[in-house]
Amino acid sequence: MITSLAIESRLSLQYEQIGGDTSTIRSLDWDRSRFDIEFGLRNGTTYNSFIIEGESLALVDSSHAKFRGTWIPLLQTYVETTKINYLIVSHTEPDHSGLISDVIELNPDIEIIGSKVAIQFLKNQIHRPFKSRAVKSGDELDLGINPNSGIHHRIEFLSAPNLHWPDTIFSFDHGSNILFTCDAFGLHYCSDDIFDVDPGAIASDFRFYYDCLMGPNARSVLQALKRMQSLPEINMIATGHGPLLQQHLNLWLRGYEEWSKQKSLDVNYVVICYISQYGFCDQLSQAIAHGVSKAEIQAQLLDLRGTDVHELTALVSEAQAIVIPTWPNQPDTEMQQSISTLFAALNPKQLVAVYDAYGGNDEPIDTIVEKLRNIGQKSPFDPLRIRQTPDGNDYQRCEEAGTDLGQLLARKKNIAIMKSLDGDLDKALGRLSGGLYVVTAQQEDRSSAMVASWVSQASFDPPGLTVAVAKDRAIEALMQVGDHFVLNILNSKNYQPLIRHFLKRFPPGADRFRGIKILNDASIGVPVLADALAYLDCVVSQRMEGPDHWIIYALVKAGNVSDAEAITAIHHRKVGNHY
């Protein structure tokens, strides 16, 4: 039986038994629209915690601090907090650890169980003494036999660093055969369904979550899947976000394995280093990694604080490019060892770039750049300087820099494709003509634009159209479901200056509209090109993923024509295998 408790208009809680002596408290955040690296959410999210009752009682994770006034009362409805023996911390990201201090306040004798790195992070977060035990792969926590069910609950831990935080551990209950994975295998999807009852409804969000948070660590995903093979049959994956995976478990596991293997095949991969919980490293590194991945180049996030020196050496020495953050000006011994190992693993053939962590006491970015220059390293882009608390424009700049780096590494493959011009199929596809358009988009302090020719009307009522957007286009991040954009239709009489301008290669974060005449219409909220023949104000309704493009279906809300006698500029191609 589900117990549901409303908090306010769009926050709620659920409690339900999910297995032998095991229950969940799900914190439903219906309206959350952004997460982590500023990628958009269209279906909100949930923060899931769990209670396991053996002879001893364990709580797995807490919740987001926004649920402080109601999560604890609901927990106390079902268990006495003073009788909770253990709090297992899957990782210390605030959306899962936001109420740990409250739990300790109610039960000072509770023992915190987590990875070594997690315990260190909590000491810095909580600023109060607490009982703790650091665990690693193979360690166990025996909760004993539940006197009512007779089930023996024995928790085995599996280290899963970088999924997607460096302190992540999985917890497997040998009594219920439930695997608790926190962020791994999750998805940002808020609904009343406790379990994955409708795979079709959540499949796209599951894949989008993987691409944003797990894909950049595909090699680490495969290592975690390998460790999971040593476990008995898994009956359920109890995730930290979204519905729990039970009814279609093999589907989700197979997806993670196939996607991760595919991403790991490419030897051209980029290591994006970060320092966990230092400055804005976590978010900025993810933005860079997301940009690299958009160019279909594998990105591997690597924590300089928590990664073993041998793994660090192996990952860095084999990478085609490395992106390094500024580090604390007075690093501790372990951090200094990691920095020394990193520099020792570099070779002159690699591209190495630097970004500001903005941690408040960083080693100056120019000092690091000069050090890299002195040892012969070339940089694929200018240093990413963060002068303020990062905003949307800074994250977009980091993502665009990552995409530029990915495109640079993919250049040989793209040149080979462009040279294969003799195929009849390519020539036939090239005979498909299209109009010439400029798509513009803006959200608060972020804006972008691109030239488009793959545009078609797709519906009469309501009026709708489709636009094909290459996956490595910067504007793709501003064309999620619910986002507005403008389709500027170019005039055959004067389209050349606009085409030349918007086909230029812009540096990361550059203003694409500088020097271009723009119509200021506050009711639209998106740049409209003054020299366009016509414009259509659109809102994204659906996105369909293709091999190298997103197919955007949008509803047309408004439009206007500046010259009723003019005709649309037309584009003809010779071949159909590249732009």
LOZAPA-220656 format. One record per residue: residue in one letter; x, y, z of N, C-alpha, C, CB in turn. Coordinates in steps of 0.1 Angstrom, whole numbers, plus 5000, padded with zeros to 4 digits. Glycine has a CB too. Example, Ala and Ser with C-alpha at 12.3 -4.5 7.8 and 13.67 -1.06 7.14 Angstrom:
# residues 2
A513249435078512349555078513249675078511349555090
S512849785071513749895071512950005079514149945057
This chain:
# residues 579
M500949885000500050005000500950125000499050005012
I500650224991501350344990500850455000501350394976
T501750515008501350625016501850745009501850615030
S501050845006501450964999501151095008500750984985
L502151185009501951305017502351425009502851295030
A501351515007501651635000502451735008500351694995
I503351805002504151905009503752045005505651885007
E503752064992503252194987502852164972504352304987
S502552264964501852234952502552134943501752364944
R503852134942504552034933505651964940505052114921
L505651944953506551854960505651754968507451934970
S506051624968505351524975506251414979504151474967
L505751324988506451214993505651084991506851225008
Q506350974989505750844988506450744998505750784974
Y505750655004506250545012505650415007506050565027
E506450315004505950185001506950075004505550184986
Q506349955007507149835008507549784994506449725016
I508849754992509249714979509849574978510249814973
G510149514990510649384990510749335005512149384984
G511349215006511349165020512049255030512149035019
D511249305039511649395050512349515045512649315059
T511949555033512549675026511549775021513549635015
S511649895024510749995020511450115014509750045031
T510750205007511350325001510550445005511350314986
I511250555007510650695008511150764995511050765021
R510150804987510550874974510051014976509850804962
S511051104974510751254974510551294960511951334981
L509351334957508951364943509051524940507551314940
D509951554931510151694928509651724914511651734929
W508351754913507651754900508151854890506151764902
D508551974895508852084887510252114884508152204892
R511152034890512652064888512952064873513551964895
S513552164867513752184853515252174849513152304848
R516152194859517552184856518252104866518152334855
F519352044861520151954870521551954867519551814870
D522451954877523851944875524452034865524251794871
I524751984853525452064843524552154835526251974834
E523352184841522452274834521752204822523152394829
F521652064822520852004812519352004816521351864808
G518452024806517052044809516351914813516352094798
L515451924823514551814827513151844822514651784842
R512551744816511151774811510151704820510951724797
N510551614829509651544837510051544852509551394832
G510651644856511051654870512051544874509851654879
T512051514888512851404892512451364906514351454893
T513051254911512751204925514051184932511851074925
Y514051184945515251144953514751034962515751264961
N515350914960514850794966515750754978514750684956
S515150714989515950655000515250535004515950765012
F515950445013515450315015515650275030516050215006
I514850185035514950135049514949985048513650175057
I516049925054516249775054516149735069517549735047
E515249645072515049595086515449455087513549615090
G516649435093517049305098516849295113518449265093
E517749225120517849245134518249385138518849135141
S519149445129519449585130518749655118521049605129
L518749785119518049865109518949955102516849945116
A518849965089519750045081518950135072520749965072
L519350265071518750365062519750385050518450495069
V519350375038520150395026519850535021519950285016
D520750625023520650765018519450845025520350765003
S519550975024518551065029517851125017519151165039
S517651255017516951325007517551465005515451335009
H516851544996517251674993516751765005516651724980
A517551875008517251955019515852025017518352065021
K515352045005514052105003512952035009513852124988
F513151905013512151825019512351815035512151675013
R513151905040513551895054512251895063514452015058
G511251975060510151985069509251865070509352105066
T509351775060508351665059508951525058507451685047
W510151515053510751385051511051315064512151395043
I511551385074511851335087510551285094512551435096
P509451365094508251325100507651195094507151435099
L507751185080507351065074508150945078507251075059
L509450965079510350855083509950815097511850905083
Q509750905106509350875120507950805121509350995128
T507150825111505850755111506050595110505050795099
Y507150555104507350415102508450345110507550385087
V509450425114510550375122510850475133511750335114
E511350425144511950515155513350555150511850455169
T513650675149514950725144516050675153514950875142
T515750665166516750625176517150475174516350655190
K516350405167516550265165517250235151515250185166
I517550335144518250315131519750305135518050445121
N520250185132521650155136522650215126521850005137
Y522350215113523250255102522650345092523850125096
L523450435087523050515075524050495065522950675079
I523650425054524550395043524550505033524150255036
V525650565031525750685022526250635008526650795028
S525350624998525850584985526850684979524650564976
H526550804980527550914978526951044983527750934962
T527851144984527551264992527051384984528751304999
E526551364972525951474964524751524972525551424950
P524651654973523651714982522151664980523651864981
D521751624968520451584966520151444973520151574952
H521151374977520951254985521451264999521751134978
S522251365002522851375016522351495023524351375015
G521351565018520951695023520351685037519951755014
L519951565042519351555055520151465064517951505054
I521351435061522151355069522451415083523551325063
S522651545083522951615096521651615104523251765093
D520451615098519251605106519051475112518051635097
V519451365105519351235110520351215122519651125099
I521551265121522451255132522051335144523851305127
E521351445141520851525152519851445160520151655147
L518951365154517951285160518551155166516851245150
N519651115161520250985165521750995165519750865157
P522351055175523851075175524650945175524251155187
D523950835179524650705179524650635166524050615190
I524050685156523950615143525350615137522950695133
E525650505130526950485123526850505108527550345126
I527650595103527650635089528550535082528050785087
I527950475072528750375063528950435049528050235063
G530150445044530350495031531850465027530050645031
S532150505015533450495010534450585017533550514994
K535750565017536650645024536550795019538150595021
V536350815006536250955001534951015006536250954986
A533850935007532550985012532651035026531450885010
I533350955034533450985048534251115050534150875056
Q535251135042536051255042535251375038537251245032
F534451355027533551465022532551505033532751425010
L531951405040530951435050531551515062530351305055
K532751485066533451555077533551705073534851495080
N533751735060533851875056532551935055534551875043
Q531451855053530151915051529351935064529351815042
I529551845073528651835085529251925096528451695089
H530551925098531252005108530751965122530952155106
R530551835125530251785138530751635138528751795141
P531051595150531551455151530451355148532151425165
F530751245142529851135140530550995139528951155127
K529950895142530450765141530450725127529650655150
S531550655122531650625108532450495105532250745100
R532250445094533050325090533250335075532350185094
A534450335070534750335056534750195050536150405053
V534150175039534050045033534550045018532649985033
K534949935013535349914999534749794993536849914998
S535049764981534549644974534849514982535049624960
G533749434984533949314991533649315006535349264990
D533649435012533349455026531849425028533649595031
E531449385040530049355043529549415056529849205044
L528249435057527549485068526449385072527049635067
D526549315083525549215086524449275095526249095094
L523249285090522149335097521449235105521149405088
G521749105103521149005111519848955105520949045125
I519148865112517948805108516748885113517848655112
N515848925104514548985108513748885115513849045096
P513348915128512548815136511248785131512448865150
N510648875123509348845117509348765104508548975115
S510248795095510248725082511248615082510648825072
G512248615091513248515091514348535080512648375089
I514248655073515248685062516548735069514648785052
H517648685064518948735069519448845059519948615070
H519548955064520049075056521449095058519149195059
R522249065047523749085047524049175035524448945046
I524649295038524849395028526349385023524649535033
E526549365010527849365004528049484996528049234995
F529249544997529449674991530349654978530149775001
L530049734968530849734956531249884953530049674944
S532549904952533050044948532650074934534550054950
A532150194931531750234918532150374916530250214915
P533450414917533850554916533550614902535350564919
N533150734902532950814890531550784884533950784880
L530650714892529250694887528250764896528950544886
H528050894895528950974887529851064896528151064878
W529851034909530751094919531851004923529951144931
P532951054927534150974930533950884943535351054932
D532950914951532750844963531650734963532450944975
T531150704951529950624949530250474953529450624935
I529350414961529350274963528050214961529850244978
F527950094956526750014955526549924967526749924942
S525349894971525049814983524149704978524449894994
F524549574980523649464976523249384988524449364966
D521949374990521349295001521149154997519949365006
H521949065003521848925000520548865005523048845006
G519748935014518548885019517348905009518148945032
S517349025002516249054993516749054979515749194996
N518049044976518649044963518349184956518048934954
I518249284964518149424958519449494958517049504967
L519749554947521049634945520649784946521749594932
F521249854955521049994957522250064950520950034972
T521950144940522950204931522950354931522750154917
C522150424938522050574938521950624924523350624945
D522950704919522750764906522750664894523850874904
A523550564895523750474884522350404881524850364887
F522050394868520850324863519550414866520650184869
G519750534871518650614874518150694862518950704885
L517150784864516750874854515950984861515850804844
H515951104855515151214861513751204855515851344857
Y512851134862511551114858510651114870511350984849
C509651204871508851204883507451164879508751354889
S506951054886505551004884505250924897505450914871
D503950894898503450814909503850674908501950834911
D504350624897504750484895505950454903504850454880
I505950364912507150324920508150254911506750244932
F507550164902508450084894508350114879508049934896
D509250054871509350074857508250004849510650024852
V506950034852505849964846505649994831504550004854
D506150104827505950144812507350184807504950264811
P508050084801509450124796509350224785510049994792
G508350214777508250314766508150454770507050284757
A507550484782507350614787508650674792506350614798
I509550584797510750634804512050614796510850574817
A511950544785513150504778514050624773512750414766
S513350724768514150834763514850914774513250934755
D514150924786514750994797515850904803513651024808
F515650774803516750684808518050704800516250534808
R517850704786519050724778519650864779518650694763
F518750964780519351104781520151114794518151204781
Y519651054805520351054818521650984816519450984829
Y521650864810522950794808523950884800522650664800
D523450944789524351024780524951134788523651074768
C524151204797524651324804525551284816523451404808
L525251184823525951154836526751034836524951144847
M526350924828527150804829528050784816526250684830
G527550834805528350814792529750864793527550884781
P529950984800531351034801532250944809531251174807
N531650844816532550754823532250614819532250774838
A532150594806531750454801532650344805531650464785
R533950374806534850274810534650244825536350324808
S534250334833533950304847532650234848533850434855
V531650254839530450184839530650034836529450234828
L531550004827531849864824532549794835532749854811
Q533349864843534049814855532949774865535049904860
A531949864867530949844877530049724873530049964878
L529749714860528949594855529749464857528649614840
K531049474855531849354857531849314872533349384853
R531849404881531849374896530449314899532049504904
M529349364893528049314895527849174891527049404888
Q528649124882528548984878528948884889529448954866
S529648924899529948844910528848824920531248894917
L527748904918526648894927525648784923525949024928
P524848734933523748644929522748714920523048584942
E521748654916520748714907520148834913519648614903
I520148944906519649074911518149074908520349194905
N517349094918515849104916515349244913515149054929
M516149344918515749484916516949574917514649524927
I516949684909517849784911517149904917518649824898
A517449934930516850054937517750174934516750024952
T517250254925518050374921517750494929517650404906
G518650594928518450714936517550814929519750784938
H517250804916516350894909515450814901517150994901
G514150854900513150794891512550664897513850774878
P511850594888511250464892512350364895510350414882
L511950264904512850154907512750054895512550084920
L513849984892513949894880513749754885515249914873
Q512649694880512349554884511649474873511449554896
Q510649534866509849464857510549444843508549534855
H511549534840512249524827513749544830511749634818
L514249474840515649494845516649464834515849404857
N516449354827517449314817517549414806517049174810
L516449484802516449584792517349704796515049644790
W517349744808518149854813519549814814517549914826
L519849694819521249654821521849634807521249514829
R521149584798521649554784521949694778520649474776
G521149794780521349924774522649984780520250024778
Y522849984793524150034799525349964793524050014814
E525249834791526449754786526649794772526149604788
E525649794763525849814749526349954747524549794742
W525750054753526150194751527550214756525150294758
S527850154767529250174773530350114764529350124787
K530049994759530949924751531150004738530449784747
Q530150054732530250134720531050254722528850174715
K530850324733531650444736533150414739531050514748
S533350294744534750264748535550204736534750164759
L534950184725535650124713536650234707534650084703
D536250354708537050464702538350494710536250594700
V539450474704540750504711540950654712541950434703
N540250734704540350874706539450924717539950944692
Y539950914729539150964740539851074747538850844750
V539051154754539551274762539351244777538751404757
V540351274784540251274799540051414804541551214805
I538851434811538551564817538751544832537151614813
C539851614837540151604851539351704859541651624853
Y539051664871538351754880538851724895536851744879
I538551804904538851784918537451784925539851894924
S537051674930535751664936535551754948535451524940
Q534351824947534051914958535052024960533851844971
Y535652074949536552184950536052294939538052144947
G535752414944535252514935534052464927536352554926
F534052484914532952444905533452334896532452564898
C534552264900535052164892534052054887536252084899
D533252014896532251904893531351944881531451874905
Q530752064882529852104872530552144859529052224877
L531652214860532352264848532952144840533452364852
S533452044847534051934840532951854833534851844850
Q531851844839530751774833530251844820529551754842
A530251984821529852054809530852034797529752204812
I532152034800533152004790532951864785534552024796
A532751764794532651624789531351614781532551534802
H530251684784529051674776529351724762527951754783
G530051834761530451894748531251794740531152024750
V532251734746533151634739532251524733534251584748
S531351474742530451364738529551394726529651314750
K529151524725528251564714528951544701527851704716
A530351554701531051534688531351384686532351614689
E530651294694530851144693532251104696530451104679
I532951174705534251134710534051104725535351254708
Q534650984729534450944743535251034752535050804744
A534451074763535051154774535051074786534251294776
Q536251084794536351014806536651114817537550904805
L535751124827535951214838536851144848534551254845
L537851224853538851164862539051254874540151144855
D538751204886538851284899540251284904537851234909
L540951394904542351404909542451384924542951534905
R541351394931541351374945541251224949540251454952
G540451154942540051014946540550904937538651004948
T541150934926541550824917542950764921541650874903
D543050634921544250564923545350614913544050414923
V546650624918547650684909547950584897548950694917
H547750454899547950364887546850384877547950224892
E545650394881544550414872544650554865543150404879
L545150654873545350784867546350784856545750884879
T547450714859548550704849548050634836549750634855
A547350524838546850454826545850534818546150324831
L544950604824543950674817544550794810542850724826
V545450864817546050994811546950954800546751074822
S547850854802548850824792548250774779549750714797
E547050714779546450664766545550754760545750534770
A545250864766544250964761544851044749543751054772
Q543951094740544451174730544451324734543451164718
A543651354744543651494749543251494764542651584741
I543751594771543551604786543151744789544751554794
V542051754797541651894802541851894817540151924798
I542551994822543052004835542452124842544652014836
P541952114855541452234862542652294870540352194872
T542452424874543352484883543152404897543052634885
W544152394904544052324917544352414929545052194917
P544152364941544352454953545852504953544052384966
N546052624956547352684956548252624966547252834959
Q547652564977548452494987547852354988548452565000
P548152264978547552134978548052044989547752064964
D547251954994547751855004548651754997546551785011
T549251665005550251575000549651484990550751485012
E548451424992547751334982547451414969546451274988
M547051534970546751614958548051644950546051744962
Q549051674958550351704951550851574944551351754961
Q550651464950551051334943550251314930550851214953
S548951344931548151324919548551424908546651354923
I548851544912549251644901550651604895549451784908
S551551554904552851504899552651384889553751474910
T551751294893551551174885550851214872550551074893
L549951314872549351364860550351414850548351464863
F551251504855552251564846553251464841552951684853
A553551364849554551264845553951174834554951174857
A552551164834551951074824551751134811550651024830
L551851264810551651334797552751304787551651494799
N552351314774553351304764553151414754553351164757
P554251454746554151574738553151564727555451594732
K552651444723551651434712550251464717551751294707
Q550051474729548751494735548351644735548551444749
L547051674733546551814734546151824749545351834725
V546551934755546251964769545652104771547451944778
A544452114777543852244779543552264794542452254771
V543252384798543152414812541852504814544352494817
Y541152474825540052554829540052594844538652484826
D539552714847539452764861538452684869539152914861
A538952634880538052564890537252664897538852474899
Y537752794899537152894906536852854921535752944900
G537952804927537752754941538152854951538652634942
G538552974947538853074957540353094960538053044969
N541052984959542552994962543352904952542852954977
D543052924939543552834929545052874925542752844916
E545752774921547052794914546652884901547752664910
P547352994899546953084888546953004874547953194886
I545853024867545752944854546852974845544352984848
D547353094844548453124835549753054839548753284835
T549953034852551152954857551052814852551152954872
I549852754852549752614847549852614832548352564851
V549352704825549452714810550952724806548652834805
E551652804813553152824811553852694813553652944819
K553552624824554252504827553952404816553652454841
L552752394811552452304800553152334788550952294798
R553252464785553952514773555452474774553752664771
N556052494786557452464787557852314785557852504801
I556852224787557152084785556652034771556452004796
G556252134763555952104749554552064746556852004744
Q553552084755552152044753551452154745551452024766
K550652114735549852204727548452214733549852174712
S547752324732546452344737545452344726546352464746
P544252274727543252274716542352394717542452154717
F542352464729541552594730542152684740540052554733
D541752804740542252904750541852864764541853044746
P542652904774542252874788540852924790543252934798
L540052844797538652874801538752954814537752754802
R538653084814538753164826537353194831539553294822
I537253154844535953184851536153294861535453054859
R535453404858535753534866534653554876535753644856
Q533653464877532553484887531953354889531553594881
T531053354899530253224901529653184887529153244912
P529953064882529553024869528053044867530052884866
D527753094855526353114851526153024839525953254849
G524953034833524552954821525552984810523252984817
N525953104808526853134797528253064799527053284796
D528753064811529952994814529852844811530453014829
Y528752784815528652634813528452614797527352584820
Q527852704790527752694776529052704769526752794770
R529852794775531252814769532052694771531952944776
C531952634783532752504785532252394776532552464800
E530952384775530352284766530852304751528852274766
E530852424747531252454733532752424731530952604729
A533552454742535052424741535152274740535752484753
G534452194747534452054747534152004733533651994757
T533052054727532652014714533752044703531352084710
D534352164704535452204695536552104696535952344698
L536852064708537951964710537551834704538251944725
G536351784706535851664701535851664686534451634705
Q535451774680535451784665536851784660534751914661
L537851844667539251844663539751694662540051924672
L539451614672539851484673539151394662539651424687
A537951434658537251354649537551404634535751364651
R538451494633538651554619539051444609539751664620
K540051354612540451254603539351174597541551164609
K538451134607537351054602536351134593536550994614
N536151254597535251344589535851374575534951474596
I537151394574537851414561537651294552539351454563
A537851174558537651054550536251044545537950924559
I535251084553533851074548533651174536532851104559
M534251294538534051394528534751364515534551534533
K535751274515536451244503535751134495537851204506
S534851054502534150944495532951004487533750834505
L533251064476532251144469531751064456532751274465
D532150944454531950884441530650794442533050804437
G530150774454528950674454527750734448528750644469
D527050654441525750694434524750734445525150584426
L524750664456523750694467524050834472523850594478
D525350874474525651004479525251114469527151014482
K525451084456525051184446523551194445525651144432
A522851084446521351094446520851174458520850954445
L521351144470520951214481521151364480521551164494
G522251404473522651544471521651614463523951554465
R520751544455519751614447518551654455519351524436
L518551624468517451674477517751824480517251584490
S516851904475517052054478516352094490516652134466
G516752204496516052264507516252414508516652194520
G515452474516515552614518516752654527514252674524
L517052774528518152824537517452904549519152904529
Y517852864561517252924573518352944583516152834578
V518053034593518953044604518053024617519653184605
V518352924625517652904637518352974648517652744640
T517553054656518053124667517353084680517853284665
A518053084691517453054704518153124715517652894706
Q517453154726517953224737517253184750517853374735
Q518053164761517453134774518253214784517552984777
E517653314790518353404799519653454794518553324813
D520753414799522053474795522753384784522953494806
R522053284779522653204769521853214756522553054773
S522653224745522053234732522853164721521853384728
S522253124710522953054700522253064687523252904704
A522853024676522253024663522952924654522353164656
M522252884643522852794634522152804620522852644638
V522952774610522352764596521652634595523452784585
A520452624589519752504587519252494573518552494597
S519152374568518552354555517552234555519552334544
W517752144565516852034567515652074575517651914573
V514752144569513552194575512352154567513552354577
S511252114573510052084566508852104574510151934561
Q507752154568506452154575506052014578505352234567
A505451984590505151854594503751834598506051814605
S502951944600501551924604500852054600501351894619
F499452034597498652154595497952204607497552114584
D497352114615496552154627496952064639495052144623
P497652114648498252254649499452264639498752284663
P499752384634500852404625502152364632500952554620
G502952274625504152224630505152204620503952094638
L506452194624507552174615508652094621508152314610
T509552034613510651964618511952034614510651814613
V512952024623514252074620515251964624514552214627
A516151934615517251844619518451914624517651754606
V518851884636519951954643521051854646519452024656
A522251874640523351784643523651784658524651834635
K524051664662524251644677525351734683524551504680
D526351774674527451854680527152004678528751814673
R525952044675525652184674525452244688524452214665
A525952364691525852424704524352454707526652554705
I523552484697522252534699521352414703521652584686
E521852294702521052174705520652174720521752044703
A521452234729521152234743520052334746522452274751
L519752424737518652524739517452484732519152664734
M517352364727516152314719515652184725516552294704
Q515452184739514852074746513352094745515352064761
V512651984749511151994749510752114758510551864754
G509852194752509352314759510152434756509352284774
D511252424750512052544747511552624735513552514745
H511752754734511352834723512552854713510852964727
F512352864700513352904691512652974679514152784686
V513353044671512853114660513453054647513053264661
L512653024637513152984624513153114615512352864618
N514353164612514453284603514553234589515653364607
I513653264580513653224566514353324558512153194561
L515453284551516253374544515753414530517653324543
N516053534526515553594513516553564502515353744515
S516153514491517053474480517853594475516253414469
K517353724478518053844473519253884482517053954472
N519253844494520253904503520753804514519754024510
Y520653674511521053574521522553554523520353444518
Q523353594513524753564514525453614527525453604502
P525253744530525953794542525553724555525653944544
L524353684556523853614568524453474569522353604569
I524453404557525053274556526553274560524853214542
R527253374554528753374557528953404572529353494548
H528153484578528353514592528053394601527453634596
F526953334599526553224608527253084605525053204607
L527953084593528752964591530152974596528852934576
K530553094601531853114607532053024619532053264612
R533252994623533552914635533753014646534852824633
F532853004656532853104667533653044678531353134671
P534453124685535053074697534053044708536053184703
P534352954717533352914728532853044735534052824738
G531553054736530953164744530853294736531753194756
A531253294723531253414715529753464713531953404702
D529553594711528253644708528053624693528153794712
R527153534689526953504675526153614668526153374674
F525553714675524753814669525453944668523453824677
R526653954672527454084671527554124657528854064678
G527154244654527154304640525954264632528454254634
I525054194637523854154630522654234635523554004631
K521854284625520654354629519554264634520154434617
I519054294646518154214653516854294656518754154666
L515654224654514454294658514154264673513254234650
N513954364681513754344695512254334697514254464703
D511754214700510354184703510354104716509654104691
A509954174726509954114740508954004740509654214750
S507854004732506853904733507353774728505653944725
I508453774719509053654714510153604723509553674700
G511053694727512053654737513253584730511553574747
V513253574717514353504710514753604698513853364704
P516053614695516453704684515853664671517953694683
V515353774664514753764651515653844642513253814650
L516053784631516953854621516153954613517653754612
A516654084614515954194607515954174592516454324611
D516954114586517054094572516453964567518554104568
A515753894575515153764571513953794563514853674583
L513553704554512353724546511153704555512353614535
A511153604564510053584573510653514586508953494566
Y509853504596510253424608509053344613510753524619
L509353234620508353154627508753134641508153014619
D507953174650508153154665507653014668507453264673
C508652924673508352784675508652744690509152704666
V507952634694508252574707508352424705507052604717
V509452364710509752224708508752144715511152194713
S508152054707507151954712507751814714505951954703
Q508551774705509151634706510551634700508251534699
R511351544704512651524699512851374696513751564709
M513351344684513551204680515051194677512751164668
E515751094683517151074681517451004668517751004693
G518351054659518850984648520350954650518651074635
P520950884641522350854642523250964645522850774630
D523151084638523951194639523251324641524951204628
H521951324641521051444642519951414652520551484629
W519451524658518251524665517151574656518251614678
I516051514655514951554647513951624657514151444639
I513851754655513051844664511751874658513751974667
Y510651824664509251864660508751974669508251744660
A508452084662508052204670506652254665509052314668
L505952314674504652374671504952524668503652364682
V504352574658504552714654503452804660504452734638
K503952894669503052984676502753114670503653004690
A503653164662503453294655504453304644503653414665
G504153404635505053434624504753554616505053314615
N505653604608505353724600506253724588505553854608
V505853794577506653804565506953954563505853744553
S508253974559508654114557508454154542510054134561
D508554064533508454094519507653994512509854104512
A506354024509505453924504505753884489504053984504
E506653964482506953934468508253844467507154064461
A509053844478510353774477510153624478511253824488
I511153544475511153404476512253354485511253334462
T512053234490513053174499514353134492512453054507
A515453164499516753114494516752964494517953174502
I517352904483517352764481518752714481516652724468
H518952584487520252524488520252394480520652504503
H521252384472521452254464522852194468521352284448
R522852064470524152004473524551904462524051924487
K525851884462526351784452526351644457527851814448
V526551624470526551494476525751494489527951444478
G525351384494524551374506525251304518523351294503
N526551314518527251244529527951344539528251154524
H527851474536528351584545527651714541529851584545
Y527851814550527251944547528052014536527252034559
